[in-house]
Amino acid sequence: MPVQFDDVPIGDAYLTHEAVRAVLGRQDNRCAGCGAPLDAVSTYFDLRRPVICGGPHTLGNLMALCPSCHQNHMHRIREIFADHRR
């Protein structure tokens, strides 16, 4: 069975230019949270569901966010992680 592009693992330390282009292309250069246009300077890349919460470390789980949505996403992840620790 062939591997789908979204199932390809992503690196731990950095994203390749190919991975960045794939995610931005999939999202039409828009924020996954609010749909705002993204620029090269202020785009954040995050896993939709972090590995620590059971998410895969693959391109299909990766999203690009604007600064505001990134901050909101990180806040939600911290809350989820705190709930798991209790």
BALUM-519297 format. One record per atom (N, C-alpha, C, CB): residue in three letters; atom name; x, y, z. Coordinates in Angstrom, 1 decimal, decimal comma, m for minus. Each point is the difference from the previous one (the first is absolute). Last residue first. Glycine has a CB too. Layout:
// residues N
+------+------+--------+--------+--------+
! resn ! name !     px !     py !     pz !
+------+------+--------+--------+--------+
!  ALA !   CA !      X !      Y !      Z !
...
+------+------+--------+--------+--------+
This chain:
// residues 86
+------+------+--------+--------+--------+
! resn ! name !     px !     py !     pz !
+------+------+--------+--------+--------+
!  ARG !    N !   m3,9 !   15,5 !   35,7 !
!  ARG !   CA !   m0,8 !   m0,1 !    1,2 !
!  ARG !    C !   m0,5 !   m1,4 !    0,3 !
!  ARG !   CB !   m0,6 !    2,4 !   m0,2 !
!  ARG !    N !    3,0 !   m1,0 !   m3,8 !
!  ARG !   CA !    0,9 !   m0,2 !    1,1 !
!  ARG !    C !   m0,8 !   m0,2 !    1,3 !
!  ARG !   CB !    1,8 !    1,4 !   m1,1 !
!  HIS !    N !   m4,0 !   m0,3 !   m2,9 !
!  HIS !   CA !    0,5 !   m1,3 !   m0,1 !
!  HIS !    C !    0,9 !   m0,4 !    1,1 !
!  HIS !   CB !   m0,1 !    0,2 !   m2,4 !
!  ASP !    N !   m1,6 !    4,3 !    2,0 !
!  ASP !   CA !   m1,1 !   m1,0 !    0,3 !
!  ASP !    C !    0,5 !   m1,4 !    0,0 !
!  ASP !   CB !   m1,7 !    1,6 !   m1,0 !
!  ALA !    N !    4,7 !    1,7 !   m0,4 !
!  ALA !   CA !   m0,2 !    0,2 !    1,4 !
!  ALA !    C !   m1,1 !   m1,0 !    0,5 !
!  ALA !   CB !    0,7 !    2,4 !   m0,1 !
!  PHE !    N !    0,1 !   m2,0 !   m4,5 !
!  PHE !   CA !    1,1 !   m0,7 !    0,6 !
!  PHE !    C !   m0,2 !    0,0 !    1,6 !
!  PHE !   CB !    1,5 !    0,6 !   m2,0 !
!  ILE !    N !   m4,6 !    1,8 !   m0,6 !
!  ILE !   CA !   m0,2 !   m1,4 !   m0,2 !
!  ILE !    C !    1,1 !   m0,8 !    0,7 !
!  ILE !   CB !   m1,0 !    0,5 !   m2,2 !
!  GLU !    N !    1,4 !    4,2 !    2,2 !
!  GLU !   CA !   m1,1 !   m0,4 !    0,8 !
!  GLU !    C !   m0,2 !   m1,5 !   m0,1 !
!  GLU !   CB !   m1,1 !    2,2 !   m0,3 !
!  ARG !    N !    4,4 !   m0,3 !   m2,4 !
!  ARG !   CA !    0,4 !    0,0 !    1,4 !
!  ARG !    C !   m1,1 !   m0,4 !    0,9 !
!  ARG !   CB !    1,6 !    1,8 !   m0,5 !
!  ILE !    N !   m2,6 !   m1,3 !   m4,0 !
!  ILE !   CA !    0,8 !   m1,2 !    0,2 !
!  ILE !    C !    0,5 !   m0,1 !    1,4 !
!  ILE !   CB !    0,7 !    0,1 !   m2,4 !
!  ARG !    N !   m3,2 !    3,7 !    1,0 !
!  ARG !   CA !   m0,8 !   m1,2 !    0,1 !
!  ARG !    C !    0,8 !   m1,2 !    0,3 !
!  ARG !   CB !   m1,6 !    1,1 !   m1,6 !
!  HIS !    N !    4,0 !    2,9 !    0,9 !
!  HIS !   CA !   m0,8 !    0,1 !    1,3 !
!  HIS !    C !   m0,8 !   m1,3 !    0,1 !
!  HIS !   CB !    0,0 !    2,6 !   m0,1 !
!  MET !    N !    2,2 !   m2,1 !   m3,9 !
!  MET !   CA !    1,0 !   m0,4 !    1,0 !
!  MET !    C !   m0,7 !    0,1 !    1,4 !
!  MET !   CB !    1,9 !    0,8 !   m1,4 !
!  HIS !    N !   m4,4 !    0,7 !   m2,3 !
!  HIS !   CA !    0,3 !   m1,4 !   m0,1 !
!  HIS !    C !    0,9 !   m0,5 !    1,1 !
!  HIS !   CB !   m0,3 !    0,1 !   m2,5 !
!  ASN !    N !   m0,4 !    4,5 !    2,1 !
!  ASN !   CA !   m1,3 !   m0,6 !    0,4 !
!  ASN !    C !    0,2 !   m1,6 !    0,0 !
!  ASN !   CB !   m1,4 !    2,0 !   m0,8 !
!  GLN !    N !    4,9 !    0,6 !   m1,0 !
!  GLN !   CA !   m0,1 !    0,3 !    1,4 !
!  GLN !    C !   m1,2 !   m0,8 !    0,6 !
!  GLN !   CB !    1,1 !    2,3 !   m0,3 !
!  HIS !    N !   m0,6 !   m2,3 !   m4,3 !
!  HIS !   CA !    1,0 !   m0,8 !    0,6 !
!  HIS !    C !   m0,1 !    0,1 !    1,5 !
!  HIS !   CB !    1,5 !    0,3 !   m2,0 !
!  CYS !    N !   m4,3 !    2,4 !   m0,5 !
!  CYS !   CA !   m0,5 !   m1,3 !    0,0 !
!  CYS !    C !    1,1 !   m1,0 !    0,6 !
!  CYS !   CB !   m1,5 !    0,5 !   m2,0 !
!  SER !    N !    2,8 !    4,0 !    1,4 !
!  SER !   CA !   m1,1 !   m0,1 !    0,9 !
!  SER !    C !   m0,5 !   m1,4 !    0,2 !
!  SER !   CB !   m0,6 !    2,4 !   m0,6 !
!  PRO !    N !    4,1 !   m1,5 !   m2,7 !
!  PRO !   CA !    0,4 !    0,1 !    1,4 !
!  PRO !    C !   m1,1 !   m0,1 !    1,0 !
!  PRO !   CB !    1,8 !    1,4 !   m0,8 !
!  CYS !    N !   m2,6 !   m4,0 !   m3,7 !
!  CYS !   CA !    0,4 !    1,4 !    0,2 !
!  CYS !    C !    0,4 !    0,1 !    1,5 !
!  CYS !   CB !   m1,6 !    0,9 !   m1,8 !
!  LEU !    N !    2,0 !   m5,7 !   m0,8 !
!  LEU !   CA !   m0,9 !    0,9 !    0,8 !
!  LEU !    C !    0,6 !    1,4 !    0,0 !
!  LEU !   CB !   m0,8 !   m1,9 !    1,4 !
!  ALA !    N !    1,0 !   m3,5 !   m3,8 !
!  ALA !   CA !    0,6 !    1,3 !    0,1 !
!  ALA !    C !   m1,0 !    1,0 !    0,6 !
!  ALA !   CB !    1,5 !   m0,5 !   m2,1 !
!  MET !    N !   m0,8 !   m5,2 !    2,5 !
!  MET !   CA !   m0,7 !    1,1 !   m0,5 !
!  MET !    C !    0,8 !    1,3 !    0,2 !
!  MET !   CB !   m2,2 !   m1,1 !    0,6 !
!  LEU !    N !    2,4 !   m4,8 !   m0,5 !
!  LEU !   CA !    0,6 !    1,3 !    0,1 !
!  LEU !    C !   m0,8 !    1,1 !   m0,5 !
!  LEU !   CB !    2,2 !   m1,2 !   m0,2 !
!  ASN !    N !   m3,0 !   m3,7 !    0,1 !
!  ASN !   CA !   m0,3 !    0,6 !    1,3 !
!  ASN !    C !    0,6 !    1,4 !    0,2 !
!  ASN !   CB !   m0,2 !   m2,4 !    0,9 !
!  GLY !    N !    1,0 !   m0,2 !   m4,8 !
!  GLY !   CA !   m1,4 !    0,1 !    0,0 !
!  GLY !    C !   m0,5 !    0,6 !    1,4 !
!  GLY !   CB !   m0,1 !   m1,9 !   m1,6 !
!  LEU !    N !    4,7 !    0,8 !    0,8 !
!  LEU !   CA !   m0,4 !    1,2 !   m0,7 !
!  LEU !    C !   m1,5 !    0,3 !    0,1 !
!  LEU !   CB !    2,0 !   m0,4 !   m1,6 !
!  THR !    N !    0,2 !   m2,4 !    5,6 !
!  THR !   CA !    0,0 !   m0,1 !   m1,5 !
!  THR !    C !   m0,5 !    1,3 !   m0,6 !
!  THR !   CB !   m0,5 !   m2,5 !    0,2 !
!  HIS !    N !    0,9 !    0,0 !    4,5 !
!  HIS !   CA !    1,0 !    1,0 !   m0,4 !
!  HIS !    C !    0,2 !   m0,1 !   m1,5 !
!  HIS !   CB !    1,2 !   m0,2 !    2,3 !
!  PRO !    N !   m5,7 !   m1,1 !    0,9 !
!  PRO !   CA !    1,1 !   m0,4 !   m0,8 !
!  PRO !    C !    1,0 !    1,1 !   m0,3 !
!  PRO !   CB !   m1,4 !   m1,9 !   m0,9 !
!  GLY !    N !   m1,8 !    1,7 !    5,4 !
!  GLY !   CA !    0,0 !    0,3 !   m1,4 !
!  GLY !    C !    1,2 !   m0,5 !   m0,7 !
!  GLY !   CB !   m1,3 !    2,0 !    0,6 !
!  GLY !    N !    0,2 !   m2,2 !    4,3 !
!  GLY !   CA !   m0,4 !   m1,1 !   m0,9 !
!  GLY !    C !    0,0 !    0,3 !   m1,4 !
!  GLY !   CB !   m1,3 !   m0,8 !    1,9 !
!  CYS !    N !    2,6 !    3,7 !    1,8 !
!  CYS !   CA !   m1,4 !   m0,2 !    0,2 !
!  CYS !    C !   m0,5 !   m1,1 !   m1,0 !
!  CYS !   CB !   m0,3 !    2,3 !    0,7 !
!  ILE !    N !    4,8 !   m0,8 !   m0,8 !
!  ILE !   CA !   m0,2 !   m0,3 !    1,4 !
!  ILE !    C !   m1,4 !   m0,3 !    0,3 !
!  ILE !   CB !    1,9 !    1,5 !    0,5 !
!  VAL !    N !   m0,7 !    0,0 !   m4,8 !
!  VAL !   CA !    0,4 !   m1,4 !    0,2 !
!  VAL !    C !   m0,2 !   m0,4 !    1,5 !
!  VAL !   CB !    1,7 !    0,2 !   m1,8 !
!  PRO !    N !   m4,8 !    3,7 !   m0,3 !
!  PRO !   CA !    1,4 !   m0,3 !    0,4 !
!  PRO !    C !    0,3 !   m1,5 !    0,2 !
!  PRO !   CB !    0,1 !    2,3 !    1,0 !
!  ARG !    N !   m3,7 !    0,1 !   m4,3 !
!  ARG !   CA !   m0,1 !   m0,8 !    1,3 !
!  ARG !    C !    1,5 !   m0,4 !    0,3 !
!  ARG !   CB !   m2,4 !   m0,9 !   m0,4 !
!  ARG !    N !    2,2 !    3,8 !   m3,0 !
!  ARG !   CA !   m1,4 !    0,2 !    0,4 !
!  ARG !    C !   m0,2 !   m0,7 !    1,4 !
!  ARG !   CB !   m0,8 !    0,1 !   m2,5 !
!  LEU !    N !    5,6 !    1,8 !    1,3 !
!  LEU !   CA !   m0,8 !   m1,2 !   m0,2 !
!  LEU !    C !   m1,4 !    0,2 !    0,5 !
!  LEU !   CB !    2,1 !   m1,4 !    0,2 !
!  ASP !    N !    1,0 !    5,5 !   m2,1 !
!  ASP !   CA !   m0,3 !   m0,8 !    1,1 !
!  ASP !    C !   m0,7 !   m1,3 !   m0,4 !
!  ASP !   CB !   m0,2 !    2,1 !    1,4 !
!  PHE !    N !    2,8 !    2,8 !   m3,2 !
!  PHE !   CA !   m0,3 !   m1,4 !   m0,3 !
!  PHE !    C !   m0,2 !   m0,8 !    1,2 !
!  PHE !   CB !    1,2 !    0,2 !   m2,2 !
!  TYR !    N !   m1,4 !    5,4 !    0,7 !
!  TYR !   CA !    0,4 !   m1,0 !    1,0 !
!  TYR !    C !   m0,4 !   m1,4 !   m0,5 !
!  TYR !   CB !   m0,1 !    1,7 !    1,9 !
!  THR !    N !    1,1 !    3,6 !   m4,0 !
!  THR !   CA !   m0,7 !   m1,3 !   m0,1 !
!  THR !    C !    0,6 !   m1,0 !    1,0 !
!  THR !   CB !   m0,6 !    0,5 !   m2,5 !
!  SER !    N !    1,9 !    4,3 !    1,1 !
!  SER !   CA !   m0,7 !   m0,2 !    1,2 !
!  SER !    C !   m0,9 !   m1,3 !    0,0 !
!  SER !   CB !    0,0 !    2,5 !    0,3 !
!  VAL !    N !    3,1 !   m0,9 !   m3,9 !
!  VAL !   CA !    0,6 !    0,5 !    1,2 !
!  VAL !    C !   m0,8 !   m0,5 !    1,3 !
!  VAL !   CB !    0,9 !    2,0 !   m1,3 !
!  ALA !    N !   m2,2 !   m2,8 !   m3,4 !
!  ALA !   CA !    1,2 !   m0,8 !    0,4 !
!  ALA !    C !    0,5 !    0,4 !    1,3 !
!  ALA !   CB !    0,5 !   m0,2 !   m2,4 !
!  ASP !    N !   m5,7 !    0,7 !    1,5 !
!  ASP !   CA !    1,2 !    0,5 !   m0,7 !
!  ASP !    C !    1,2 !   m0,7 !    0,6 !
!  ASP !   CB !   m1,1 !    2,2 !   m0,4 !
!  LEU !    N !   m4,7 !   m2,9 !   m0,3 !
!  LEU !   CA !    1,2 !   m0,2 !    0,8 !
!  LEU !    C !    1,2 !    0,6 !   m0,8 !
!  LEU !   CB !   m0,9 !   m2,1 !    1,0 !
!  PRO !    N !   m4,9 !    3,0 !   m0,6 !
!  PRO !   CA !    1,2 !   m0,3 !   m0,9 !
!  PRO !    C !    1,3 !   m0,1 !    0,9 !
!  PRO !   CB !   m1,1 !    1,2 !   m1,9 !
!  ALA !    N !   m3,6 !   m2,5 !    4,1 !
!  ALA !   CA !    0,7 !    1,2 !   m0,4 !
!  ALA !    C !    1,2 !   m0,4 !   m0,9 !
!  ALA !   CB !   m0,7 !    1,1 !    2,2 !
!  GLY !    N !   m2,6 !   m4,1 !    0,1 !
!  GLY !   CA !    0,0 !    0,2 !   m1,4 !
!  GLY !    C !    0,7 !    1,3 !   m0,5 !
!  GLY !   CB !   m2,1 !   m1,2 !    0,0 !
!  CYS !    N !    1,6 !   m1,2 !    4,5 !
!  CYS !   CA !   m0,9 !    1,1 !   m0,3 !
!  CYS !    C !   m0,1 !    0,4 !   m1,5 !
!  CYS !   CB !    0,5 !    0,9 !    2,2 !
!  GLY !    N !    2,0 !   m4,8 !   m0,4 !
!  GLY !   CA !   m0,9 !    0,3 !    1,1 !
!  GLY !    C !   m1,1 !    1,0 !   m0,5 !
!  GLY !   CB !    1,8 !   m0,4 !    1,6 !
!  ALA !    N !    1,9 !   m1,2 !   m4,3 !
!  ALA !   CA !   m0,9 !   m1,1 !    0,2 !
!  ALA !    C !   m1,0 !    0,4 !    1,1 !
!  ALA !   CB !    1,8 !   m1,6 !   m0,6 !
!  CYS !    N !    0,7 !    5,1 !   m2,8 !
!  CYS !   CA !    0,1 !   m0,5 !    1,4 !
!  CYS !    C !   m1,1 !   m1,2 !    0,1 !
!  CYS !   CB !    0,8 !    2,3 !    0,9 !
!  ARG !    N !    1,2 !   m1,2 !   m5,8 !
!  ARG !   CA !   m0,9 !    0,6 !    1,0 !
!  ARG !    C !    0,2 !   m0,7 !    1,3 !
!  ARG !   CB !   m1,6 !    0,7 !   m1,8 !
!  ASN !    N !    3,4 !   m1,7 !   m2,8 !
!  ASN !   CA !    0,7 !    1,1 !    0,7 !
!  ASN !    C !   m0,9 !    0,7 !    1,0 !
!  ASN !   CB !    1,5 !    0,2 !   m2,0 !
!  ASP !    N !   m2,9 !   m4,3 !   m0,1 !
!  ASP !   CA !   m0,1 !    1,2 !   m0,9 !
!  ASP !    C !    0,6 !    1,3 !    0,6 !
!  ASP !   CB !   m2,1 !   m1,1 !   m0,9 !
!  GLN !    N !    2,1 !   m3,6 !    2,6 !
!  GLN !   CA !   m0,8 !    1,0 !    0,7 !
!  GLN !    C !   m0,2 !    1,2 !   m0,9 !
!  GLN !   CB !    0,8 !   m0,8 !    2,2 !
!  ARG !    N !    1,9 !   m2,7 !   m3,7 !
!  ARG !   CA !   m1,2 !   m0,7 !    0,4 !
!  ARG !    C !   m1,0 !    1,0 !    0,6 !
!  ARG !   CB !    1,3 !   m2,1 !    0,4 !
!  GLY !    N !    3,0 !    3,6 !   m1,5 !
!  GLY !   CA !   m0,8 !   m0,2 !   m1,2 !
!  GLY !    C !   m1,3 !   m0,7 !    0,4 !
!  GLY !   CB !    2,1 !   m0,2 !   m1,3 !
!  LEU !    N !    1,0 !    0,9 !    4,7 !
!  LEU !   CA !   m0,5 !    1,3 !   m0,4 !
!  LEU !    C !   m0,9 !   m0,2 !   m1,3 !
!  LEU !   CB !    2,0 !    1,2 !    1,0 !
!  VAL !    N !    0,2 !   m5,0 !    0,6 !
!  VAL !   CA !   m1,0 !    0,4 !    1,0 !
!  VAL !    C !   m0,6 !    1,3 !   m0,5 !
!  VAL !   CB !    1,2 !   m1,1 !    1,9 !
!  ALA !    N !    2,3 !   m0,6 !   m4,5 !
!  ALA !   CA !   m1,1 !   m0,9 !    0,0 !
!  ALA !    C !   m1,1 !    0,5 !    0,9 !
!  ALA !   CB !    1,5 !   m1,9 !   m0,5 !
!  ARG !    N !    2,6 !    4,2 !    0,5 !
!  ARG !   CA !   m0,8 !    0,3 !   m1,2 !
!  ARG !    C !   m1,2 !   m0,9 !   m0,1 !
!  ARG !   CB !    2,1 !    0,6 !   m1,2 !
!  VAL !    N !    0,9 !   m1,4 !    4,7 !
!  VAL !   CA !   m0,6 !    1,3 !    0,2 !
!  VAL !    C !   m0,9 !    0,3 !   m1,2 !
!  VAL !   CB !    2,0 !    0,8 !    1,4 !
!  ALA !    N !    0,6 !   m4,7 !   m1,6 !
!  ALA !   CA !   m1,1 !   m0,1 !    0,9 !
!  ALA !    C !   m0,8 !    1,3 !    0,2 !
!  ALA !   CB !    1,3 !   m1,8 !    1,2 !
!  GLU !    N !    2,6 !    1,8 !   m3,9 !
!  GLU !   CA !   m1,1 !   m0,7 !   m0,6 !
!  GLU !    C !   m1,2 !   m0,2 !    0,9 !
!  GLU !   CB !    1,7 !   m1,2 !   m1,3 !
!  HIS !    N !    2,3 !    3,1 !    2,9 !
!  HIS !   CA !   m0,8 !    1,0 !   m0,8 !
!  HIS !    C !   m1,1 !   m0,7 !   m0,7 !
!  HIS !   CB !    2,1 !    1,3 !   m0,4 !
!  THR !    N !   m0,7 !   m3,4 !    5,0 !
!  THR !   CA !    0,6 !    0,2 !   m1,3 !
!  THR !    C !   m0,8 !    1,1 !   m0,8 !
!  THR !   CB !    1,0 !   m2,4 !    0,0 !
!  LEU !    N !   m0,6 !    2,1 !    5,5 !
!  LEU !   CA !   m0,9 !   m0,4 !   m1,2 !
!  LEU !    C !    0,8 !    0,3 !   m1,3 !
!  LEU !   CB !   m2,1 !    0,5 !    1,3 !
!  TYR !    N !    4,0 !   m1,8 !    3,9 !
!  TYR !   CA !   m0,3 !    1,1 !   m0,9 !
!  TYR !    C !   m0,9 !   m0,6 !   m1,1 !
!  TYR !   CB !    2,2 !    1,1 !    0,5 !
!  ALA !    N !   m0,8 !   m3,7 !    3,4 !
!  ALA !   CA !    0,6 !    1,3 !    0,3 !
!  ALA !    C !   m0,4 !    1,1 !   m0,9 !
!  ALA !   CB !    1,9 !   m1,2 !    0,8 !
!  ASP !    N !   m3,5 !   m3,4 !   m1,1 !
!  ASP !   CA !   m0,2 !    0,4 !    1,4 !
!  ASP !    C !    0,5 !    1,5 !    0,2 !
!  ASP !   CB !    0,2 !   m2,4 !    0,8 !
!  GLY !    N !   m2,3 !    0,3 !   m5,6 !
!  GLY !   CA !    1,2 !   m0,1 !    0,9 !
!  GLY !    C !   m0,3 !    0,6 !    1,4 !
!  GLY !   CB !    1,4 !    0,2 !   m2,0 !
!  ILE !    N !   m5,2 !   m2,7 !   m0,9 !
!  ILE !   CA !    0,7 !    1,2 !   m0,1 !
!  ILE !    C !    1,2 !    0,0 !    1,0 !
!  ILE !   CB !   m2,1 !    1,3 !   m0,7 !
!  PRO !    N !   m0,8 !   m5,3 !   m2,2 !
!  PRO !   CA !    0,4 !    0,6 !    1,2 !
!  PRO !    C !    0,7 !    1,3 !   m0,2 !
!  PRO !   CB !    0,2 !   m2,3 !    1,0 !
!  VAL !    N !   m4,1 !    0,3 !   m4,2 !
!  VAL !   CA !    1,4 !    0,1 !    0,1 !
!  VAL !    C !    0,4 !    0,6 !    1,3 !
!  VAL !   CB !    0,2 !    0,2 !   m2,5 !
!  ASP !    N !   m4,7 !   m0,7 !    0,7 !
!  ASP !   CA !    0,5 !   m1,0 !    1,0 !
!  ASP !    C !    1,5 !    0,0 !    0,2 !
!  ASP !   CB !   m2,0 !   m1,4 !   m0,6 !
!  ASP !    N !   m0,4 !    4,1 !   m2,7 !
!  ASP !   CA !   m0,3 !    0,5 !    1,4 !
!  ASP !    C !    0,4 !   m1,0 !    1,1 !
!  ASP !   CB !   m1,9 !    1,2 !   m1,0 !
!  PHE !    N !    2,5 !   m2,5 !   m3,6 !
!  PHE !   CA !    0,8 !    1,1 !    0,3 !
!  PHE !    C !   m0,2 !    0,6 !    1,4 !
!  PHE !   CB !    0,1 !    0,6 !   m2,4 !
!  GLN !    N !   m1,1 !   m5,8 !    1,3 !
!  GLN !   CA !   m0,6 !    1,3 !   m0,4 !
!  GLN !    C !    0,9 !    1,1 !    0,5 !
!  GLN !   CB !   m2,3 !   m1,0 !    0,1 !
!  VAL !    N !    3,7 !   m4,2 !   m1,3 !
!  VAL !   CA !   m0,1 !    1,0 !    1,1 !
!  VAL !    C !   m0,6 !    1,3 !   m0,6 !
!  VAL !   CB !    2,0 !   m1,1 !    1,2 !
!  PRO !    N !   m2,9 !   m4,0 !   m3,3 !
!  PRO !   CA !    0,8 !    1,2 !    0,0 !
!  PRO !    C !   m0,2 !    0,9 !    1,2 !
!  PRO !   CB !    0,0 !   m0,2 !   m2,5 !
!  MET !    N !   m0,4 !   m5,3 !    2,3 !
!  MET !   CA !   m0,9 !    1,2 !    0,0 !
!  MET !    C !    0,9 !    1,2 !    0,0 !
!  MET !   CB !   m1,9 !   m1,2 !    1,2 !
+------+------+--------+--------+--------+
